[in-house]
Amino acid sequence: MKILLVEPDFPIPPKSKNHKNFLPIGLLKIATYLRDNGSEVLLFRGIPKSIDEEKSLLTFNPNEIWITSLFTYWAIYVKNTVQYFRGLFPKSVIKVGGIYASLFQAEEVKKFTECDEVIQGIIPEVEEYSMTHLPAYDLINNFNNHPIDYQIIHVSRGCKRKCAFCGTWKIEPVFLYKTTIKNEIKFKKIVIYDNNFFMNPRIEDIVNELIELKRQKKIKWIESQSGFDGRILIEKKHLAQMIKKAGFINPRIAWDGHYDQFPIIEEQIKILMEAGYRNSDIYIFMIYNWEIPFEEMEKKRIKCWEWKIQIADCRYRPLNQLYDNFNVRIKGQSIKDYYIHFKTGWTDLTIKQFRTNVRRQNICVRHKFPFYSKILENKKIDKEILKEIKSIQSLEDKIFFLKEKRIDFWLPDK
């Protein structure tokens, strides 16, 4: 069998194509499994941009084409990809899988994309095979001047919590977990893709394995992409010291609830800091354009400023919406362009204001600035004036000077 694996031309910046958050890890796992079971496999990212690229695909002439999907609101890119490859290879069987394909009914996906088959959820035999065989990173490295130097691992699949805004428990309804991963570690940089790493009942055993590998200098750092369950962290405070010892960086926790829950979040931050993390190392996930109104989200943001913790902001989109044309540069967008949660008072203006405020605040936290200035960020300021701003000690005197020199500024606590 000749199988062509395709990642649609999603609107991901070119510099982020090989970033740990966007690597098509599912296709790479599938590639290893198919190759080792006798199939000839080719990976293509996007749609051919030249006649030469198209010719190379025509030479390959696949029996089957497997196309992955990501967010539901990027479904149109999947549809366009199916249509393109249908025209190029009318006799090939086209299959669509991935997140969007798993969140919608299979018949709906088939009707919208016009594919032949739909693969939903994880492929058990592929997932099991990946426990002993590395994903086909070579398929990425062959076309990349900067080879992948990290390894993506799933220690568990699914999550027992059923957050209304999350699709994990729908895609992976059964929580599955590993009891060991030490034999899977082949790289010194590890990215864990678990949706709830701490939920694993063998979590201490897993982290102890990682601690030992770190001690042996077989691990440089580990990052949990989806963050840590703060409720479990409070129950098992010792996990904070364990992950620190294992080499976990940039710990993330979520603050999905209302402002009055800040003491609980503060306790989670304290546990991480007592384990050795600095406040500037920690991130807080915050979902906005959701059930908490803008004014309350601003209170949460300002509380994070008091803690000097960065925010990983997540704009809510319904799991069944097939479009999202949000553009921060366009004023006055409407529900026709992207989802706006009017029910709790969100508007295009407040959505973009909150996003802007978070971005500015994160810059201030990262660089330990007491205020944000667009002129300063863009480095459009005289060096002598900049030197004078830095020399002024009190914030009140700095503000007076900025006003005097007509330099724009924004204070995160306002």
C-alpha positions as CSV (number, residue, x, y, z in Angstrom):
1,M,0.0,0.0,0.0
2,K,1.1,3.5,-0.7
3,I,-0.4,5.9,1.8
4,L,-0.2,9.7,1.7
5,L,-0.6,11.4,5.1
6,V,-1.7,15.0,4.9
7,E,-1.8,17.9,7.3
8,P,-4.1,20.6,5.8
9,D,-2.8,24.1,5.2
10,F,-4.0,25.4,8.6
11,P,-3.4,29.1,9.3
12,I,-0.4,28.5,11.4
13,P,2.5,30.9,11.1
14,P,5.4,29.3,9.2
15,K,7.8,29.9,12.2
16,S,5.4,27.8,14.3
17,K,4.9,24.9,12.0
18,N,7.4,22.8,13.9
19,H,6.6,24.2,17.3
20,K,5.8,21.7,20.0
21,N,2.2,22.9,20.1
22,F,1.4,22.3,16.4
23,L,3.5,19.3,15.3
24,P,1.1,16.7,13.6
25,I,2.0,14.1,16.2
26,G,-0.9,11.9,15.3
27,L,0.2,11.6,11.7
28,L,3.8,10.9,12.8
29,K,2.6,8.0,15.0
30,I,0.5,6.6,12.2
31,A,3.4,6.9,9.8
32,T,5.7,4.7,12.0
33,Y,2.9,2.1,12.5
34,L,2.1,1.9,8.7
35,R,5.7,1.8,7.6
36,D,6.6,-0.9,10.0
37,N,3.7,-2.9,8.8
38,G,4.7,-2.8,5.2
39,S,3.1,0.3,3.7
40,E,5.0,3.0,1.8
41,V,4.3,6.3,3.5
42,L,4.7,10.0,2.4
43,L,3.9,13.0,4.6
44,F,2.7,16.2,3.0
45,R,2.0,19.4,4.9
46,G,-0.6,21.7,3.2
47,I,-1.3,21.8,-0.6
48,P,1.4,21.8,-3.3
49,K,2.6,25.4,-3.9
50,S,4.5,24.6,-7.1
51,I,4.3,22.3,-10.2
52,D,7.3,20.4,-9.0
53,E,5.7,19.6,-5.7
54,E,2.5,18.4,-7.5
55,K,4.6,16.3,-9.8
56,S,6.4,14.5,-6.9
57,L,3.0,13.6,-5.5
58,L,1.7,12.4,-8.8
59,T,4.8,10.1,-9.0
60,F,3.9,8.7,-5.6
61,N,0.3,8.0,-6.7
62,P,-1.2,6.8,-3.3
63,N,-3.8,4.1,-2.8
64,E,-5.1,5.9,0.2
65,I,-4.9,9.5,1.5
66,W,-5.2,10.1,5.3
67,I,-6.0,13.7,6.2
68,T,-5.9,15.0,9.8
69,S,-8.0,17.7,11.3
70,L,-7.6,20.1,14.3
71,F,-10.1,22.6,15.6
72,T,-13.7,22.4,14.4
73,Y,-13.5,26.0,13.3
74,W,-10.7,25.0,10.9
75,A,-12.9,22.4,9.2
76,I,-13.0,24.4,5.9
77,Y,-9.2,23.7,5.5
78,V,-9.9,20.0,5.8
79,K,-12.7,20.3,3.2
80,N,-10.5,22.2,0.8
81,T,-7.7,19.6,1.2
82,V,-10.1,16.7,0.5
83,Q,-11.3,18.5,-2.6
84,Y,-7.8,19.2,-3.9
85,F,-6.5,15.7,-3.4
86,R,-9.8,14.3,-4.8
87,G,-9.0,16.2,-8.0
88,L,-5.4,15.0,-8.1
89,F,-6.1,11.4,-7.2
90,P,-9.7,10.5,-8.1
91,K,-9.2,6.8,-7.6
92,S,-7.6,7.1,-4.1
93,V,-9.6,6.4,-0.9
94,I,-9.6,9.5,1.2
95,K,-9.9,9.2,5.0
96,V,-10.3,12.1,7.5
97,G,-9.5,11.8,11.2
98,G,-8.4,14.0,14.1
99,I,-10.2,16.4,16.5
100,Y,-12.9,17.9,14.2
101,A,-13.6,14.5,12.7
102,S,-14.1,13.1,16.3
103,L,-16.3,15.8,17.7
104,F,-18.9,15.7,14.9
105,Q,-21.0,12.8,13.8
106,A,-19.1,10.7,11.2
107,E,-21.9,11.2,8.6
108,E,-21.7,15.0,9.1
109,V,-18.0,15.0,8.5
110,K,-18.3,12.9,5.4
111,K,-21.0,15.1,4.0
112,F,-19.1,18.4,4.7
113,T,-15.7,17.3,3.6
114,E,-16.8,14.8,0.9
115,C,-14.3,12.2,2.1
116,D,-14.8,8.4,1.8
117,E,-14.2,7.4,5.4
118,V,-14.0,9.0,8.8
119,I,-11.7,7.8,11.6
120,Q,-12.8,8.9,15.1
121,G,-10.8,9.0,18.3
122,I,-7.4,7.5,18.7
123,I,-6.4,4.3,16.8
124,P,-5.7,1.8,19.6
125,E,-3.2,-0.3,17.7
126,V,-1.3,2.8,16.7
127,E,-1.3,4.2,20.2
128,E,-0.1,0.9,21.6
129,Y,2.7,0.7,19.0
130,S,3.9,4.2,19.9
131,M,4.8,3.0,23.4
132,T,7.7,1.1,21.9
133,H,8.4,3.0,18.7
134,L,9.2,6.6,18.1
135,P,6.9,8.7,15.9
136,A,8.3,9.3,12.4
137,Y,10.1,12.6,13.2
138,D,12.3,12.0,10.2
139,L,9.4,12.9,7.9
140,I,9.5,16.4,9.4
141,N,13.3,16.6,9.6
142,N,13.8,15.8,6.0
143,F,12.3,19.1,5.0
144,N,13.4,21.2,8.0
145,N,16.7,23.0,8.5
146,H,16.2,22.8,12.3
147,P,15.6,19.1,13.2
148,I,13.1,18.3,15.9
149,D,15.1,18.0,19.1
150,Y,12.2,17.2,21.5
151,Q,10.0,14.2,22.0
152,I,6.2,14.2,22.4
153,I,4.7,11.6,24.8
154,H,1.2,10.7,25.9
155,V,1.3,9.2,29.4
156,S,-2.5,9.1,29.5
157,R,-5.5,9.7,27.2
158,G,-8.7,11.4,28.2
159,C,-9.9,13.2,31.4
160,K,-12.5,12.2,34.0
161,R,-13.6,15.8,34.4
162,K,-16.3,17.0,32.1
163,C,-15.8,20.8,31.6
164,A,-18.6,22.1,29.3
165,F,-16.1,24.0,27.1
166,C,-13.8,21.1,26.6
167,G,-14.0,18.3,24.0
168,T,-11.4,15.9,25.5
169,W,-14.0,13.8,27.3
170,K,-16.0,13.5,24.1
171,I,-13.1,12.5,21.9
172,E,-11.5,10.2,24.5
173,P,-14.3,9.1,26.8
174,V,-12.3,6.4,28.6
175,F,-9.4,7.5,30.8
176,L,-6.4,5.3,29.9
177,Y,-3.0,5.6,31.5
178,K,0.4,4.1,31.5
179,T,2.2,2.7,34.5
180,T,5.7,3.3,33.1
181,I,7.4,5.4,30.4
182,K,11.1,5.1,31.1
183,N,11.7,2.9,28.1
184,E,9.9,5.5,25.8
185,I,12.3,8.3,26.6
186,K,14.8,8.8,23.7
187,F,15.3,12.6,23.7
188,K,16.5,15.0,26.4
189,K,13.6,17.4,25.9
190,I,10.2,15.9,26.6
191,V,6.8,17.4,25.9
192,I,3.8,15.7,27.6
193,Y,0.5,15.9,25.7
194,D,-1.7,14.5,28.5
195,N,-4.9,16.4,29.1
196,N,-4.7,15.6,32.8
197,F,-1.2,14.4,33.7
198,F,-1.8,14.4,37.5
199,M,-5.0,12.2,37.2
200,N,-2.9,9.1,36.4
201,P,-3.3,6.8,39.5
202,R,0.4,5.9,39.0
203,I,1.6,9.5,38.8
204,E,4.2,9.1,41.6
205,D,5.8,6.1,39.8
206,I,5.9,7.9,36.5
207,V,7.5,11.1,38.0
208,N,10.0,9.0,40.0
209,E,11.1,7.4,36.7
210,L,11.6,10.9,35.3
211,I,13.5,12.1,38.4
212,E,15.9,9.1,37.9
213,L,16.4,9.9,34.2
214,K,17.0,13.5,35.1
215,R,19.6,12.4,37.7
216,Q,21.3,10.3,35.0
217,K,21.3,13.4,32.7
218,K,19.1,11.7,30.2
219,I,16.6,14.5,30.5
220,K,17.2,18.2,30.1
221,W,13.7,19.5,30.6
222,I,10.0,18.4,30.5
223,E,7.0,20.5,29.7
224,S,3.3,19.6,30.2
225,Q,1.5,21.2,27.4
226,S,-2.0,21.1,28.9
227,G,-0.9,22.1,32.4
228,F,-1.6,20.6,35.8
229,D,-4.9,19.9,37.6
230,G,-4.7,22.3,40.5
231,R,-7.3,20.4,42.5
232,I,-5.1,17.4,42.5
233,L,-2.1,19.5,43.3
234,I,-3.8,20.7,46.5
235,E,-4.6,17.1,47.5
236,K,-1.1,15.9,46.7
237,K,1.2,18.9,47.5
238,H,4.3,16.7,47.2
239,L,3.8,16.4,43.4
240,A,5.0,20.0,43.1
241,Q,8.4,19.2,44.5
242,M,8.5,16.0,42.5
243,I,7.9,17.7,39.1
244,K,10.4,20.4,40.0
245,K,13.0,17.7,40.7
246,A,12.2,15.9,37.5
247,G,12.9,19.0,35.4
248,F,9.4,20.2,34.5
249,I,9.4,23.8,33.3
250,N,6.7,26.5,32.9
251,P,4.0,24.8,35.1
252,R,0.5,25.9,34.1
253,I,-2.7,25.8,36.2
254,A,-6.2,26.8,35.2
255,W,-8.5,29.4,36.7
256,D,-11.8,28.6,34.9
257,G,-14.1,29.7,37.8
258,H,-15.2,33.0,39.2
259,Y,-13.1,35.7,40.8
260,D,-14.0,34.7,44.3
261,Q,-12.1,31.4,43.8
262,F,-8.8,33.3,43.9
263,P,-7.8,32.0,47.3
264,I,-7.8,28.5,45.8
265,I,-5.6,29.6,42.9
266,E,-3.3,31.5,45.3
267,E,-2.8,28.3,47.3
268,Q,-1.9,26.4,44.1
269,I,0.6,29.1,43.2
270,K,2.1,29.0,46.7
271,I,2.5,25.2,46.5
272,L,4.5,25.6,43.2
273,M,6.6,28.4,44.6
274,E,7.4,26.5,47.7
275,A,8.7,23.7,45.5
276,G,11.1,26.1,43.9
277,Y,9.3,27.7,41.0
278,R,9.4,31.5,40.6
279,N,6.2,33.4,40.0
280,S,7.5,34.4,36.5
281,D,7.8,30.6,35.7
282,I,4.1,29.9,36.3
283,Y,1.2,30.5,33.9
284,I,-2.5,30.5,34.5
285,F,-4.9,29.4,31.8
286,M,-8.0,31.6,31.6
287,I,-10.9,31.1,29.3
288,Y,-12.7,34.3,28.2
289,N,-15.7,35.1,26.0
290,W,-17.4,32.5,28.1
291,E,-19.8,32.5,31.2
292,I,-17.8,35.0,33.2
293,P,-18.3,38.6,32.1
294,F,-15.6,41.0,31.0
295,E,-15.6,43.1,34.2
296,E,-15.0,40.0,36.3
297,M,-12.4,38.6,33.9
298,E,-10.6,42.0,34.4
299,K,-10.6,41.5,38.1
300,K,-9.0,38.1,37.6
301,R,-6.4,39.6,35.3
302,I,-5.5,42.3,37.8
303,K,-5.2,39.6,40.6
304,C,-2.7,37.8,38.4
305,W,-0.8,41.1,38.1
306,E,-0.7,41.3,41.9
307,W,0.8,37.8,41.9
308,K,3.1,38.7,38.9
309,I,1.9,35.5,37.1
310,Q,1.6,35.3,33.4
311,I,-1.8,34.5,31.8
312,A,-2.3,32.0,29.0
313,D,-5.6,33.3,27.6
314,C,-8.0,31.0,25.7
315,R,-10.9,32.6,23.7
316,Y,-13.9,30.3,23.8
317,R,-15.3,28.9,20.6
318,P,-18.2,26.4,20.6
319,L,-17.2,22.9,19.8
320,N,-19.8,22.7,17.0
321,Q,-18.9,25.9,15.1
322,L,-17.3,25.4,11.7
323,Y,-15.8,28.9,11.2
324,D,-13.8,31.5,13.1
325,N,-12.7,34.7,11.2
326,F,-11.6,36.6,14.3
327,N,-9.1,39.3,13.4
328,V,-7.7,41.6,16.2
329,R,-6.9,44.3,13.6
330,I,-10.5,44.6,12.4
331,K,-12.9,46.7,14.5
332,G,-16.6,46.0,14.7
333,Q,-16.7,42.3,13.9
334,S,-19.9,40.5,14.6
335,I,-21.2,37.0,15.3
336,K,-21.1,36.4,11.5
337,D,-17.3,36.6,11.8
338,Y,-16.7,34.6,14.9
339,Y,-18.4,33.5,18.1
340,I,-19.3,36.2,20.6
341,H,-20.8,35.1,24.0
342,F,-23.5,37.9,24.1
343,K,-25.3,36.0,26.9
344,T,-22.8,37.3,29.5
345,G,-22.3,40.6,27.9
346,W,-19.2,40.0,25.8
347,T,-18.8,42.1,22.6
348,D,-16.2,42.4,19.9
349,L,-14.8,45.4,21.7
350,T,-14.4,43.7,25.1
351,I,-13.0,40.5,23.6
352,K,-10.3,42.4,21.9
353,Q,-9.7,44.6,24.9
354,F,-9.2,41.7,27.2
355,R,-6.8,40.0,24.8
356,T,-4.8,43.3,24.5
357,N,-4.7,43.8,28.2
358,V,-3.4,40.3,28.8
359,R,-0.7,40.6,26.2
360,R,0.5,44.0,27.6
361,Q,0.4,42.6,31.2
362,N,2.4,39.5,30.2
363,I,5.1,41.8,28.7
364,C,5.2,43.7,32.0
365,V,5.5,40.5,34.1
366,R,8.2,39.0,31.9
367,H,10.3,42.1,31.9
368,K,9.4,43.3,35.4
369,F,8.1,46.6,34.0
370,P,5.6,48.6,36.1
371,F,3.8,49.9,33.0
372,Y,3.4,49.1,29.3
373,S,4.2,51.5,26.5
374,K,3.7,50.9,22.8
375,I,6.5,53.3,22.0
376,L,8.9,51.5,24.3
377,E,7.9,48.1,22.9
378,N,8.5,49.2,19.4
379,K,11.8,50.9,20.5
380,K,10.8,54.2,19.0
381,I,12.2,56.3,21.8
382,D,15.4,58.4,22.3
383,K,18.0,56.4,24.2
384,E,18.6,59.3,26.6
385,I,14.9,59.5,27.5
386,L,14.8,55.8,28.0
387,K,17.8,56.0,30.3
388,E,16.1,58.7,32.3
389,I,12.9,56.7,32.6
390,K,14.9,53.8,34.0
391,S,16.7,56.0,36.5
392,I,13.4,57.3,38.1
393,Q,12.7,55.2,41.2
394,S,9.0,55.8,42.1
395,L,6.2,54.8,39.8
396,E,4.4,58.1,40.5
397,D,7.4,60.1,39.3
398,K,7.8,57.9,36.2
399,I,4.1,58.6,35.3
400,F,4.7,62.3,35.7
401,F,7.7,62.1,33.4
402,L,5.9,60.1,30.8
403,K,3.0,62.6,30.7
404,E,5.4,65.4,30.5
405,K,7.2,63.8,27.5
406,R,3.9,62.7,26.0
407,I,4.9,59.0,26.0
408,D,2.0,56.6,26.0
409,F,1.6,54.3,29.0
410,W,-0.8,51.7,30.4
411,L,-0.9,50.5,34.0
412,P,-1.8,46.8,34.4
413,D,-3.7,47.4,37.7
414,K,-6.2,49.7,36.1
